[in-house]
């Protein structure tokens, strides 16, 4: 996966209130976005939507 375009990072920052980040911080964010996307792609996906992806903890009492 390639790093996201600067416009994508700028749009993400705007959506999440991170407009005050410097150009260096945004460049670092672009590099980290690639790493996170690659790690997420390696996670197993649940094939059945009726199966929960992880145990649900219920507190009773």
C-alpha positions as CSV (number, residue, x, y, z in Angstrom):
1,X,0.0,0.0,0.0
2,X,1.2,3.5,-0.8
3,X,1.1,6.3,1.6
4,X,-2.1,8.4,1.5
5,X,-2.0,11.6,-0.6
6,X,-1.5,14.9,1.3
7,X,-5.0,15.9,0.5
8,X,-6.3,12.7,2.2
9,X,-4.3,13.5,5.3
10,X,-5.5,17.1,5.3
11,X,-9.1,15.9,5.0
12,X,-8.6,13.5,7.9
13,X,-7.1,16.2,10.1
14,X,-10.0,18.5,9.3
15,X,-12.6,15.8,10.2
16,X,-10.9,15.1,13.5
17,X,-10.0,18.6,14.6
18,X,-6.3,18.2,13.9
19,X,-5.8,21.3,11.7
20,X,-3.0,22.6,14.0
21,X,-0.6,19.8,13.1
22,X,2.6,20.9,11.4
23,X,3.6,19.6,7.9
24,X,6.2,17.3,9.6
25,X,3.5,15.8,11.8
26,X,1.2,15.3,8.9
27,X,4.0,13.6,6.9
28,X,4.5,11.3,9.9
29,X,0.8,10.6,10.1
30,X,0.9,9.5,6.4
31,X,3.7,7.0,7.1
32,X,1.9,5.6,10.1
33,X,-1.4,5.3,8.1
34,X,0.3,3.0,5.7
35,X,1.7,0.8,8.6
36,X,-1.8,0.7,10.3
37,X,-3.5,-0.2,7.0
38,X,-1.1,-3.1,6.5
39,X,-1.5,-4.4,10.0
40,X,-5.3,-4.1,9.7
41,X,-5.3,-6.1,6.4
42,X,-3.6,-9.0,8.3
43,X,-6.3,-9.3,10.9
44,X,-8.7,-12.2,10.4
45,X,-12.2,-11.2,9.4
46,X,-15.4,-12.8,10.7
47,X,-17.2,-14.5,7.9
48,X,-20.6,-14.7,9.5
49,X,-22.2,-11.5,10.6
50,X,-24.2,-13.3,13.3
51,X,-21.0,-14.5,15.0
52,X,-19.5,-11.9,17.2
53,X,-15.9,-10.9,16.4
54,X,-14.8,-11.3,20.0
55,X,-16.3,-12.5,23.3
56,X,-18.9,-10.2,24.8
57,X,-18.5,-9.5,28.5
58,X,-21.8,-9.1,30.3
59,X,-21.9,-7.8,33.8
60,X,-24.8,-9.2,35.9
61,X,-25.9,-8.0,39.2
